[in-house]
């Protein structure tokens, strides 16, 4: 029944198309357009790694930042979302323990930046819609740590111009 | 018929697969909005810029939308900009709040998954100079973050507030000449403080007279009222040694200024 319905609709559409094509074009100076409201959007895919480390070594994980701006430029910054100073700044922690090496991050193919220092923002010319930027995280582990670790990452998308 | 139908099906499957492979946003044939992959989400700020003439009361409103699958604890603050002297780029100073002058009608609230909330930006008192250019800081933290391990993302989007003056005052103050960079990248600069209350960009040209003569156009830069930016006069590595006079012809809005400075290389 459904197939028959689809076939009927297709035939009707085929019949309707030539009728529309014969409509003469009208040129009366009408402008077609509209305004798009300004917006800033930040979407992150969930990074699912770095809770535990089973051996020493350098571990990497990545997530995507999908962002939108209607302005001429925008910048992306990744900082520690828990600590703004002190020994835990930029370090993954498990209770009172912390990994000796800081968590590192990079956007795209830029160099890794340790998150216990100020992060050099990543800039993009706009406007753009749902542009994907890959963020790679790297954690160096010197010896196998015990416990489960965590770090709150604060990802910021902002204007570059006042 | 069978062969034709299977071709249609194969095409539909391929299209669906392509949609999933390109970031997981699936466009639908009906009027429903595009649906992101279940694990992805974030915060949307509409509009990015709130602009109004400065006055006590509501300057405008923003809408914050939570597109994650968690309830977010959202904080909205108005913060001052920090401006890079050389590039003119701004970033919000997250350590300072301008709530004395301007604040959000709801500065902290919970926002359920998929929900949105409209927040008014309200001017409490007239800022010094009669204008205010600031950052609208929207911070979203998942409420269940404490129970999670691994990497836990928080979301921050920073929009703009432009409370323009009722009466424009264009004014600037030029400082002493200086130099940035080294070797072939050495450039002459002149710091300029925006002592007015507008966001009018500063541009113009500089003419050097001395052992080497040259005129350079100045790259336009937009200083925030009260902030200092460097006007870059250009490279001087090819200049001969000696005493120079630099005549800076500066324009801001409809005003023109001339600043004459000397320097020795």
Boltz contact constraints between the chains, C-beta under 6 A:
constraints:
  - contact:
      token1: [A, 37]
      token2: [B, 47]
      max_distance: 6.0
  - contact:
      token1: [A, 38]
      token2: [B, 47]
      max_distance: 6.0
  - contact:
      token1: [A, 38]
      token2: [B, 48]
      max_distance: 6.0
  - contact:
      token1: [A, 38]
      token2: [B, 49]
      max_distance: 6.0
  - contact:
      token1: [A, 39]
      token2: [B, 46]
      max_distance: 6.0
  - contact:
      token1: [A, 39]
      token2: [B, 48]
      max_distance: 6.0
  - contact:
      token1: [A, 40]
      token2: [B, 45]
      max_distance: 6.0
  - contact:
      token1: [A, 40]
      token2: [B, 48]
      max_distance: 6.0
  - contact:
      token1: [A, 40]
      token2: [B, 157]
      max_distance: 6.0
  - contact:
      token1: [A, 40]
      token2: [B, 159]
      max_distance: 6.0
  - contact:
      token1: [A, 41]
      token2: [B, 44]
      max_distance: 6.0
  - contact:
      token1: [A, 42]
      token2: [B, 42]
      max_distance: 6.0
  - contact:
      token1: [A, 42]
      token2: [B, 43]
      max_distance: 6.0
  - contact:
      token1: [A, 42]
      token2: [B, 155]
      max_distance: 6.0
  - contact:
      token1: [A, 42]
      token2: [B, 157]
      max_distance: 6.0
  - contact:
      token1: [A, 43]
      token2: [B, 40]
      max_distance: 6.0
  - contact:
      token1: [A, 43]
      token2: [B, 42]
      max_distance: 6.0
  - contact:
      token1: [A, 44]
      token2: [B, 42]
      max_distance: 6.0
  - contact:
      token1: [A, 44]
      token2: [B, 153]
      max_distance: 6.0
  - contact:
      token1: [A, 45]
      token2: [B, 39]
      max_distance: 6.0
  - contact:
      token1: [A, 45]
      token2: [B, 40]
      max_distance: 6.0
  - contact:
      token1: [A, 46]
      token2: [B, 39]
      max_distance: 6.0
  - contact:
      token1: [A, 47]
      token2: [B, 151]
      max_distance: 6.0
  - contact:
      token1: [A, 50]
      token2: [B, 150]
      max_distance: 6.0
  - contact:
      token1: [A, 50]
      token2: [B, 151]
      max_distance: 6.0
  - contact:
      token1: [A, 51]
      token2: [B, 149]
      max_distance: 6.0
  - contact:
      token1: [A, 51]
      token2: [B, 150]
      max_distance: 6.0
  - contact:
      token1: [A, 81]
      token2: [B, 154]
      max_distance: 6.0
  - contact:
      token1: [A, 132]
      token2: [B, 23]
      max_distance: 6.0
  - contact:
      token1: [A, 148]
      token2: [B, 149]
      max_distance: 6.0
  - contact:
      token1: [A, 150]
      token2: [B, 149]
      max_distance: 6.0
  - contact:
      token1: [A, 151]
      token2: [B, 151]
      max_distance: 6.0
  - contact:
      token1: [A, 152]
      token2: [B, 152]
      max_distance: 6.0
  - contact:
      token1: [A, 152]
      token2: [B, 154]
      max_distance: 6.0
  - contact:
      token1: [A, 153]
      token2: [B, 151]
      max_distance: 6.0
  - contact:
      token1: [A, 153]
      token2: [B, 153]
      max_distance: 6.0
  - contact:
      token1: [A, 154]
      token2: [B, 154]
      max_distance: 6.0
  - contact:
      token1: [A, 154]
      token2: [B, 156]
      max_distance: 6.0
  - contact:
      token1: [A, 155]
      token2: [B, 153]
      max_distance: 6.0
  - contact:
      token1: [A, 156]
      token2: [B, 156]
      max_distance: 6.0
  - contact:
      token1: [A, 157]
      token2: [B, 157]
      max_distance: 6.0
  - contact:
      token1: [A, 158]
      token2: [B, 158]
      max_distance: 6.0
  - contact:
      token1: [A, 159]
      token2: [B, 160]
      max_distance: 6.0
  - contact:
      token1: [A, 160]
      token2: [B, 89]
      max_distance: 6.0
  - contact:
      token1: [A, 162]
      token2: [B, 81]
      max_distance: 6.0
  - contact:
      token1: [A, 162]
      token2: [B, 90]
      max_distance: 6.0
  - contact:
      token1: [A, 162]
      token2: [B, 133]
      max_distance: 6.0
  - contact:
      token1: [A, 162]
      token2: [B, 224]
      max_distance: 6.0
